[in-house]
Amino acid sequence: MFSLSELAPLNQHQNRSKLLKPWWEVFMDYLVVLMLMTSVLACTEQLSRDRVVCIPLDSTTNTSDHSHSKSANVGLSSSSQPQIHHAHKIGPNLHSAPRGRRTHLVYQQYIYISQVCYHEALPLSSRFFPYMALLQSLVLVASGSFWLHFPHTSSRIEQFLSILAKCCESPWTSQALSHAARQESIQEMVEEGRRAHQPHHRTSTSPTVTHTRHSSIDSGTDSPLLKRIDSAFATPPSPCPSTLSCKSTMSCVSLDSREQLPSSSPSVMADSHSQVISLDKSDGEQARALFERVRKFRSHCESSAVICKVYLAQTVFKLLIVTLIMSYTVPLLGSLSFNHTCHPEERALVGYTTFECIHVLSSLLRKLLAAYLTLLGLYGLLNFYTLTWILSSSLQQYSFHSLKELSSLRDFPDLKNDLAFLIHMLDQYDPLLVQRLFVFLSPVSESRLLEESLERRWGEEKLHAMISVDADGRSRLQLVALPRLPPALFTLSQLQVLKLELIADAKFTAHMTSMTSLRELHLYHCTATVDPSALAFLQERLEVLQLTFTQASEIPSWVLSLRGLHELHLSGRLGSESGVGRSWALGSLRQLRHLRVLVIRGMLQRIPGELCEVAGSLVRLEIQNEGTRLLVLTGLKRMVYLTELHLQDCQLERLPSALLALTNLRVLDLQHNNLRTLEELLSLAHLRRLSCLRLAYNRVLVLPASVGVLRGLELLDLSNNQLQSIPPALFTLRRLRRLLLAGNLLEELPAEVKALQLLTELDLSGNRLERLPTELFNCCLELRTLNMSHNSLSFLPREIAALSQLCRLDLRSNNLEELPAELGCCSGLHGGGLLVENWLFLSLPPHVRDFLSRSYTPGGAHTEEHSQPESDSFPYFSPTQWSFSSALESQI
């Protein structure tokens, strides 16, 4: 046995399924129930009282003929004689003689004849009509709701009804509909205010239209069909309650500021602030989850039209069944008669050949059959109407013409296939439910919900707490993985750097003009759109823009119109087929008249020709090609005003010939390429202003003597190459201040290094040096950074005491056995400037160790920190990072 609680879900599902049944489906359900009751009544009567009554019919009607009666009695069997005599024995008790025709039949003979005549004389329609009607009614009942229970359709229908119930329960539905009604009433009052100034243009139909619209929206909010039923077993009129969550709170929210009302409508201005429902956190999350669920259900249902096809097939099947039933049932009306003549071949048993019989239920069956055919005819007409409605209406398309008339609900998408069909069926039941469902199909409604959620979670106080200050003293804010920009962001007037990462819908509105201090904007995989007023603000104020994207087509078009932009950083796939050369139209960079720095991190195969349009202002060009070979560099010849050129990871094998035209070049960075020879260094003699040359991370085997022509070099970086020796011409570069030769195969440092008297940084780490020339310490007195780690040094010359300005010395991973005590003369090394193994540090005298490990005072530390020279290869460690007090090291 099962309990009543197990029947509750079934009852609830049946009640929810009624929402998809239009009036004709409901009418047909009642007709089928009536046909079923009619057939059951006929079957009951037939099982309880169905019989025929028969009497013999003789050809001679004169009952007084004694001879005939005698001859008839002679024909009787001998077995009947005792019965007749037995009857005469009973007869004397009667006071009156019997009247009528004597049949000489007993009761058993009458029963026998009635049964024989029931099967021989009574037609099939009289005997089996109730059972046929019952079977036909059951078939119609089963086919009436087949489309609701078919496996391929029932799952979609259940999901649709579940989503509809959630949409009606959500507090956001009532808030959105009330907002729409409020916006519409405001617009109507504005129109009435305008018509008040033009009384001759008033029309008599406007009050009627206004009343109709108000009733449609207000009834959608307060419809009794949508009220929650507290009892679990009560039959609700609709499974879609509209009661709000108990966690919802009330707050005063002003209307959209875009609604500008005329001064002649004071009543409208008085109603501009009204109480609406403000969702709490849980209700907002449920509403956002419901938006996502509706979006997935829509994509699933719009992929096919299974429900519509099954419903059409069901309607055609029912119409064929009705036609077939009517075709063989209507002729049966004539066969239902009251009198029947029976000719049983049982004369030897009863003595008669013809009997007159009557059917007891013939009159009742005729009436029930007429009623059944009437109901069946109505059922067929409704099916024909349904088929006509299906064929005449485009049920696989749905457009919201009525709802789009509302002022704030005009963005409903057009639906198709199964979802459109379900909406059509729901619209036939109650259009108010359709309005509640479409709240979660509206992009504007979803945007409004996200804005409200962002206003609650990302207020002005929280954004102020997230602002940090970078190394340059600028205020910076970074927002990651938000659905859209919070409105409170545009109130940060002191913000200078804004970083947005993975923002799904980053829209800069007109309120951006309040961010008067904004100068730098970073967009990491953000689809950013701007309003015209915000674009004018960015064109005037924005100086630095960094864009990170996947494809070049994701670059916003408004970027190319930022006239005041100074720096532009582009990071993404920028091949010649789909990159700058193709995706940007010719002349699109001409508006960037003040662009000075352009950084491209992509996969280019050539220098885009469009970059020549900003050659007059561009002073720094940086291309990081991510391992893609840069084939064509002829575009560099026109950029004669460049002072810095960075071509990294471009798979260059030789120095580009286009460098000869860049006479103003000061910095040349060709790191991370495939340079094997530097024979073209002689051609760089024309670059008299070149002061920085970086050739690290290449495959250079030999440094030619032509390097001596670069007289103006102050920094030379040849780290991580394959150099085995240093040419003497290198030491003719008297202006050289930083020489970086780490990660090579050098075995000896020539004594000519003494010529580099302005040298402040020398990096020889990762080589094979066994000794250092004393000339290095006697002549290069300006040396402040010396990195000799990962070599084979066996001793350190005592002449190192002459380097009084030495601040950083790295001697790790060498073959040193002891350190000279003269390190104590290098005053700049104390407080963390010496990097060496701890056990080797303990070889120094105690007073030298105390001097080198002594920390600065706060004031002195601050001064020394700013006095440290910049180094690309030497790490700086604060004094607190040193520790020489290990017990094990003391024992060693």
LUMMARVEX-118545 format. One line per field, with one value per residue (C-alpha): x, y, z. Coordinates in steps of 0.2 Angstrom, whole numbers. Layout:
REM LUMMARVEX-118545
u	c(X, ...)
v	c(Y, ...)
w	c(Z, ...)
This chain:
REM LUMMARVEX-118545
u	c(0, 5, 2, -7, 10, 16, 1, 5, 19, 8, -7, 5, 12, -6, -11, 5, 2, -15, -5, -1, -18, -29, -47, -51, -40, -49, -66, -60, -55, -72, -80, -70, -75, -93, -91, -82, -97, -109, -101, -99, -117, -122, -110, -117, -135, -131, -122, -136, -153, -149, -161, -175, -192, -200, -218, -223, -231, -244, -251, -269, -276, -293, -289, -307, -304, -304, -299, -283, -279, -281, -270, -257, -258, -255, -239, -232, -220, -225, -214, -225, -241, -237, -233, -250, -259, -249, -255, -273, -270, -266, -279, -294, -288, -291, -308, -308, -303, -287, -289, -279, -270, -264, -246, -244, -225, -217, -205, -189, -194, -196, -179, -172, -180, -175, -157, -157, -166, -154, -139, -149, -161, -153, -140, -122, -124, -137, -125, -108, -111, -107, -91, -85, -90, -79, -64, -66, -67, -51, -42, -47, -42, -25, -22, -28, -13, 0, 11, 13, 19, 30, 48, 56, 44, 39, 57, 57, 39, 43, 59, 48, 35, 48, 57, 40, 36, 53, 51, 34, 41, 56, 55, 65, 49, 38, 51, 54, 36, 33, 47, 40, 23, 31, 41, 26, 15, 28, 29, 10, 10, 23, 13, -2, 8, 14, -4, -10, 0, -8, -26, -31, -21, -29, -38, -53, -45, -30, -38, -44, -27, -20, -33, -29, -10, -12, -23, -11, 3, -5, -15, 1, 8, -7, -16, -24, -18, -1, -3, 6, -4, 1, -7, 3, -13, -24, -26, -19, -25, -7, 9, 18, 16, 22, 25, 41, 55, 55, 72, 68, 69, 61, 71, 69, 76, 74, 69, 82, 90, 88, 69, 68, 52, 45, 43, 24, 21, 24, 14, 27, 41, 33, 32, 50, 55, 45, 47, 52, 59, 77, 84, 95, 111, 102, 88, 100, 110, 95, 89, 106, 106, 88, 94, 107, 95, 83, 97, 103, 85, 82, 97, 92, 73, 77, 88, 73, 54, 49, 35, 26, 28, 21, 6, 2, 3, -8, -21, -21, -22, -37, -46, -44, -50, -66, -69, -67, -79, -92, -91, -96, -106, -119, -127, -130, -143, -155, -152, -157, -175, -187, -196, -187, -194, -185, -185, -176, -175, -181, -199, -196, -193, -205, -218, -216, -206, -208, -206, -210, -196, -193, -176, -178, -163, -166, -174, -160, -146, -153, -153, -136, -129, -137, -129, -112, -112, -116, -101, -90, -96, -91, -75, -71, -75, -63, -50, -53, -52, -36, -28, -34, -26, -9, -8, -14, -2, 17, 19, 38, 40, 36, 38, 33, 23, 12, 26, 37, 25, 31, 44, 57, 53, 57, 72, 64, 72, 61, 59, 58, 55, 49, 51, 40, 27, 27, 25, 10, 2, 5, -1, -18, -20, -14, -4, 1, 12, 20, 25, 33, 43, 49, 57, 71, 72, 76, 94, 89, 81, 97, 108, 97, 99, 118, 119, 109, 120, 136, 130, 127, 143, 155, 150, 161, 168, 174, 182, 191, 198, 205, 215, 234, 249, 262, 281, 278, 266, 250, 234, 229, 214, 212, 196, 195, 181, 166, 151, 151, 158, 151, 143, 152, 169, 165, 164, 183, 189, 207, 210, 225, 227, 213, 216, 202, 204, 191, 176, 162, 154, 165, 154, 161, 146, 144, 147, 166, 168, 169, 186, 196, 213, 212, 228, 231, 219, 223, 211, 215, 203, 189, 175, 175, 162, 161, 147, 150, 153, 165, 174, 177, 183, 196, 202, 206, 213, 219, 238, 242, 232, 237, 226, 227, 217, 216, 213, 216, 197, 194, 203, 189, 188, 187, 205, 211, 202, 211, 220, 229, 236, 255, 258, 249, 253, 245, 247, 239, 239, 244, 249, 251, 235, 224, 234, 238, 241, 224, 212, 216, 211, 223, 226, 217, 232, 233, 222, 235, 245, 253, 258, 276, 277, 270, 273, 267, 267, 261, 266, 270, 278, 282, 283, 265, 265, 252, 265, 273, 258, 264, 282, 283, 279, 284, 300, 300, 295, 295, 290, 290, 286, 285, 296, 289, 301, 300, 304, 301, 308, 308, 295, 308, 317, 303, 303, 318, 313, 314, 326, 322, 320, 316, 315, 315, 311, 310, 321, 333, 349, 358, 358, 344, 350, 335, 344, 356, 341, 338, 351, 342, 343, 349, 344, 344, 338, 340, 338, 332, 336, 347, 361, 377, 388, 390, 399, 386, 392, 403, 387, 381, 395, 382, 371, 382, 369, 368, 372, 364, 366, 358, 362, 359, 352, 359, 372, 386, 403, 415, 414, 422, 435, 422, 414, 426, 417, 402, 411, 395, 391, 387, 379, 384, 375, 382, 375, 371, 380, 395, 410, 427, 437, 436, 444, 455, 444, 430, 441, 442, 424, 429, 412, 406, 398, 390, 397, 387, 396, 387, 384, 398, 414, 427, 443, 453, 449, 462, 472, 466, 450, 459, 455, 436, 439, 420, 414, 402, 395, 404, 395, 406, 396, 394, 411, 427, 438, 452, 459, 456, 469, 475, 472, 454, 455, 468, 460, 442, 439, 421, 416, 400, 394, 405, 397, 410, 398, 399, 417, 434, 442, 455, 459, 454, 467, 470, 470, 451, 453, 455, 437, 430, 413, 410, 392, 389, 401, 395, 408, 397, 401, 420, 435, 440, 447, 448, 443, 456, 454, 455, 436, 434, 440, 425, 413, 399, 398, 393, 374, 372, 382, 393, 386, 397, 395, 393, 408, 419, 412, 418, 436, 436, 443, 429, 430, 428, 413, 405, 408, 401, 386, 382, 364, 361, 351, 334, 340, 356, 348, 336, 350, 360, 345, 343, 362, 362, 366, 354, 359, 351, 360, 365, 351, 351, 348, 343, 354, 340, 342, 359, 363, 380, 376, 373, 381, 387, 395, 404, 411, 417)
v	c(0, 18, 33, 49, 59, 48, 55, 73, 75, 67, 78, 93, 88, 86, 103, 111, 103, 112, 128, 121, 116, 129, 131, 118, 105, 107, 106, 90, 83, 86, 78, 63, 61, 63, 49, 38, 40, 37, 21, 15, 18, 8, -6, -6, -7, -21, -31, -30, -30, -34, -48, -51, -57, -69, -77, -89, -82, -94, -92, -96, -83, -92, -98, -106, -119, -135, -146, -136, -135, -154, -157, -145, -155, -171, -164, -162, -174, -186, -178, -162, -171, -173, -154, -149, -161, -154, -136, -142, -148, -131, -123, -127, -115, -100, -92, -86, -95, -90, -78, -76, -88, -104, -108, -124, -118, -118, -106, -115, -116, -97, -94, -106, -97, -80, -85, -93, -78, -66, -72, -76, -61, -47, -37, -35, -17, -20, -32, -25, -6, -1, -11, -3, 14, 11, 5, 20, 32, 24, 27, 45, 47, 40, 50, 66, 70, 59, 74, 78, 61, 56, 53, 65, 79, 76, 81, 97, 101, 97, 108, 122, 121, 121, 136, 145, 141, 148, 164, 167, 164, 176, 193, 200, 196, 208, 221, 221, 221, 235, 245, 243, 249, 264, 269, 267, 277, 291, 291, 292, 307, 315, 313, 320, 335, 338, 336, 349, 362, 356, 354, 353, 337, 327, 311, 303, 285, 289, 286, 269, 264, 270, 260, 244, 245, 248, 233, 222, 226, 228, 212, 203, 208, 205, 191, 178, 165, 167, 167, 154, 140, 135, 118, 104, 95, 109, 111, 127, 137, 139, 132, 149, 159, 177, 179, 188, 180, 184, 191, 205, 222, 238, 253, 270, 269, 283, 281, 280, 297, 296, 300, 319, 326, 342, 356, 356, 340, 342, 326, 316, 323, 320, 301, 300, 292, 277, 262, 247, 230, 228, 211, 204, 193, 176, 182, 191, 175, 165, 177, 176, 157, 157, 169, 156, 141, 150, 154, 135, 129, 141, 135, 117, 119, 130, 117, 106, 106, 89, 95, 104, 89, 77, 88, 89, 71, 68, 80, 71, 54, 60, 67, 51, 41, 51, 50, 31, 29, 40, 31, 14, 20, 31, 17, 7, 19, 11, -7, -3, -8, -13, -28, -43, -59, -74, -91, -104, -121, -129, -135, -152, -144, -129, -134, -117, -110, -91, -80, -62, -54, -37, -30, -22, -10, -5, 12, 17, 11, 21, 37, 33, 30, 47, 56, 47, 52, 70, 71, 63, 75, 90, 81, 80, 98, 104, 93, 100, 118, 113, 106, 122, 133, 123, 125, 143, 149, 149, 140, 138, 156, 168, 187, 198, 212, 216, 216, 226, 241, 243, 257, 246, 229, 231, 219, 202, 190, 181, 163, 148, 129, 120, 135, 146, 132, 131, 150, 149, 136, 146, 162, 153, 149, 165, 179, 186, 170, 174, 191, 184, 172, 185, 195, 182, 182, 201, 206, 223, 214, 204, 220, 229, 214, 214, 232, 231, 216, 226, 241, 231, 221, 234, 250, 265, 261, 244, 251, 264, 250, 241, 256, 254, 265, 258, 262, 278, 285, 283, 277, 260, 249, 232, 223, 204, 193, 204, 203, 222, 238, 243, 260, 266, 265, 281, 290, 288, 305, 302, 286, 287, 269, 257, 238, 228, 209, 197, 209, 201, 218, 233, 248, 265, 276, 295, 295, 291, 310, 311, 301, 317, 309, 294, 293, 275, 260, 242, 230, 211, 201, 213, 218, 236, 248, 267, 280, 295, 307, 294, 293, 311, 311, 297, 306, 321, 313, 295, 294, 275, 261, 242, 229, 210, 200, 183, 189, 206, 207, 209, 226, 240, 252, 267, 263, 271, 287, 292, 307, 311, 294, 293, 274, 260, 242, 228, 210, 196, 186, 199, 189, 197, 188, 193, 206, 224, 224, 217, 220, 239, 249, 260, 276, 271, 276, 294, 300, 294, 310, 310, 292, 291, 273, 257, 240, 225, 207, 196, 185, 197, 192, 210, 227, 234, 248, 258, 261, 273, 285, 288, 289, 307, 305, 288, 287, 270, 254, 237, 220, 204, 191, 175, 165, 170, 175, 193, 192, 210, 225, 238, 248, 253, 264, 277, 278, 290, 298, 282, 283, 265, 249, 233, 217, 203, 184, 188, 174, 187, 179, 195, 213, 221, 233, 245, 250, 261, 274, 276, 290, 295, 278, 278, 260, 245, 229, 212, 200, 182, 180, 168, 180, 171, 184, 203, 207, 221, 231, 241, 248, 254, 267, 279, 278, 291, 293, 274, 272, 255, 239, 223, 207, 194, 177, 174, 162, 174, 165, 179, 198, 207, 221, 232, 234, 248, 260, 261, 275, 281, 265, 266, 249, 233, 217, 201, 189, 171, 169, 158, 170, 163, 178, 197, 208, 222, 234, 232, 241, 256, 261, 273, 279, 261, 261, 244, 228, 212, 196, 183, 165, 164, 153, 166, 160, 176, 194, 204, 217, 230, 232, 245, 257, 257, 269, 274, 257, 255, 237, 222, 205, 190, 177, 160, 159, 150, 163, 157, 174, 193, 205, 217, 232, 230, 235, 248, 258, 255, 264, 269, 251, 248, 231, 216, 199, 185, 170, 153, 154, 145, 159, 152, 168, 187, 200, 211, 226, 225, 237, 251, 249, 261, 263, 245, 241, 224, 209, 191, 178, 162, 146, 148, 139, 152, 145, 162, 180, 194, 205, 220, 218, 228, 244, 243, 253, 250, 232, 232, 228, 215, 220, 204, 188, 173, 156, 157, 146, 157, 172, 165, 165, 184, 192, 195, 214, 213, 201, 213, 228, 219, 212, 228, 235, 252, 264, 269, 285, 278, 263, 274, 285, 269, 261, 276, 276, 258, 257, 248, 231, 218, 203, 206, 203, 215, 208, 218, 216, 207, 193, 188, 176, 170, 163, 145, 134, 121, 135, 141, 124, 124)
w	c(0, -3, 8, 3, 4, -11, -21, -18, -31, -44, -40, -40, -57, -64, -57, -65, -82, -83, -86, -103, -108, -117, -116, -130, -121, -105, -114, -123, -106, -99, -115, -113, -95, -100, -114, -101, -89, -102, -107, -89, -86, -102, -96, -79, -85, -98, -85, -72, -83, -100, -107, -119, -116, -129, -132, -145, -161, -169, -186, -180, -168, -164, -146, -144, -158, -147, -161, -165, -146, -145, -160, -153, -137, -146, -152, -135, -128, -115, -103, -103, -98, -80, -79, -87, -75, -61, -66, -66, -49, -43, -53, -42, -29, -41, -41, -59, -75, -84, -99, -115, -127, -119, -124, -114, -110, -93, -86, -90, -108, -108, -101, -113, -128, -121, -121, -138, -145, -136, -147, -163, -165, -155, -166, -161, -158, -145, -136, -137, -139, -121, -121, -137, -131, -115, -125, -137, -122, -114, -130, -131, -113, -116, -132, -124, -114, -123, -127, -108, -104, -119, -114, -126, -121, -103, -97, -106, -100, -82, -83, -91, -77, -63, -71, -72, -54, -49, -59, -51, -34, -36, -28, -43, -54, -44, -43, -62, -66, -54, -61, -78, -73, -64, -79, -90, -79, -78, -97, -99, -86, -96, -112, -103, -97, -115, -121, -108, -117, -134, -130, -148, -151, -137, -143, -135, -135, -124, -107, -113, -118, -102, -92, -102, -99, -81, -79, -88, -77, -60, -62, -66, -50, -39, -48, -36, -48, -42, -23, -12, -5, 12, 12, 4, -1, -7, -25, -30, -45, -51, -45, -48, -32, -32, -13, -9, 1, 19, 18, 7, 14, 9, 4, -5, -23, -35, -53, -67, -69, -88, -86, -88, -84, -89, -76, -79, -71, -53, -49, -59, -49, -33, -37, -44, -27, -22, -12, -21, -16, -13, -14, -1, -5, -5, -16, -28, -30, -33, -46, -55, -54, -62, -76, -80, -79, -91, -103, -103, -105, -119, -129, -126, -131, -146, -154, -159, -161, -153, -142, -156, -168, -155, -151, -170, -172, -156, -163, -180, -172, -161, -176, -186, -171, -170, -189, -188, -173, -181, -197, -190, -175, -183, -194, -177, -172, -184, -178, -160, -160, -146, -155, -163, -171, -167, -177, -166, -173, -157, -162, -154, -137, -137, -150, -159, -173, -171, -156, -153, -142, -134, -129, -111, -113, -131, -127, -114, -126, -140, -129, -122, -140, -146, -131, -134, -152, -148, -136, -149, -162, -151, -147, -166, -169, -156, -163, -180, -172, -164, -180, -189, -175, -177, -195, -196, -182, -183, -166, -168, -168, -154, -154, -139, -148, -133, -120, -131, -130, -112, -109, -100, -107, -125, -127, -127, -139, -152, -147, -158, -159, -143, -131, -143, -143, -124, -123, -135, -125, -109, -117, -121, -102, -94, -102, -85, -82, -98, -92, -76, -87, -99, -84, -84, -103, -104, -105, -98, -83, -80, -82, -69, -57, -59, -57, -40, -35, -39, -30, -14, -15, -22, -14, -13, 4, -2, -18, -7, 4, -11, -18, -16, -20, -33, -33, -42, -29, -40, -33, -41, -41, -49, -52, -57, -64, -61, -73, -75, -68, -52, -52, -37, -47, -57, -40, -37, -42, -35, -44, -57, -63, -66, -70, -76, -79, -85, -84, -95, -99, -95, -100, -97, -95, -94, -76, -80, -82, -63, -63, -66, -60, -71, -83, -85, -90, -91, -100, -98, -109, -106, -119, -116, -123, -120, -121, -132, -117, -109, -125, -126, -108, -112, -128, -117, -101, -104, -107, -105, -111, -110, -119, -117, -129, -138, -156, -164, -168, -149, -150, -147, -161, -150, -145, -161, -158, -142, -147, -131, -129, -125, -122, -130, -125, -135, -130, -140, -156, -169, -185, -202, -208, -194, -185, -186, -204, -209, -195, -194, -208, -218, -209, -193, -182, -189, -174, -162, -165, -147, -146, -140, -134, -143, -135, -145, -138, -152, -166, -181, -197, -203, -196, -199, -212, -202, -189, -200, -198, -181, -185, -182, -163, -159, -149, -142, -151, -142, -151, -141, -154, -144, -155, -171, -184, -190, -208, -215, -205, -219, -210, -197, -210, -209, -190, -190, -173, -163, -148, -141, -151, -143, -154, -143, -147, -165, -171, -179, -186, -191, -186, -197, -210, -207, -191, -202, -204, -186, -182, -166, -158, -140, -134, -145, -137, -147, -133, -135, -154, -164, -168, -171, -178, -175, -191, -194, -179, -190, -199, -182, -182, -189, -173, -164, -150, -146, -128, -123, -133, -126, -135, -121, -124, -141, -149, -152, -153, -157, -152, -167, -165, -174, -157, -154, -166, -154, -144, -136, -127, -109, -107, -116, -112, -119, -106, -110, -126, -131, -130, -126, -126, -125, -139, -134, -144, -131, -119, -130, -125, -112, -108, -104, -86, -86, -94, -92, -98, -87, -94, -107, -108, -103, -95, -93, -90, -99, -90, -102, -92, -83, -97, -92, -78, -78, -75, -61, -64, -70, -71, -75, -66, -74, -83, -81, -73, -61, -57, -58, -64, -51, -63, -61, -43, -45, -60, -60, -44, -48, -47, -36, -42, -45, -48, -49, -44, -52, -57, -52, -42, -30, -21, -20, -23, -8, -19, -18, -3, -16, -21, -8, -17, -19, -13, -19, -21, -25, -23, -21, -29, -32, -26, -12, 4, 13, 11, 13, 28, 17, 13, 29, 19, 7, 18, 6, 9, 27, 30, 16, 2, 2, -4, 1, 9, 28, 32, 21, 29, 46, 40, 41, 57, 70, 69, 50, 52, 64, 52, 37, 46, 55, 51, 46, 57, 50, 43, 37, 29, 20, 13, 8, 0, -12, -15, -21, -40, -52, -57, -69, -62, -44, -31, -16, 1, 16, 32, 40, 28, 34, 48, 53, 71, 67, 80, 66, 56, 72, 75, 57)
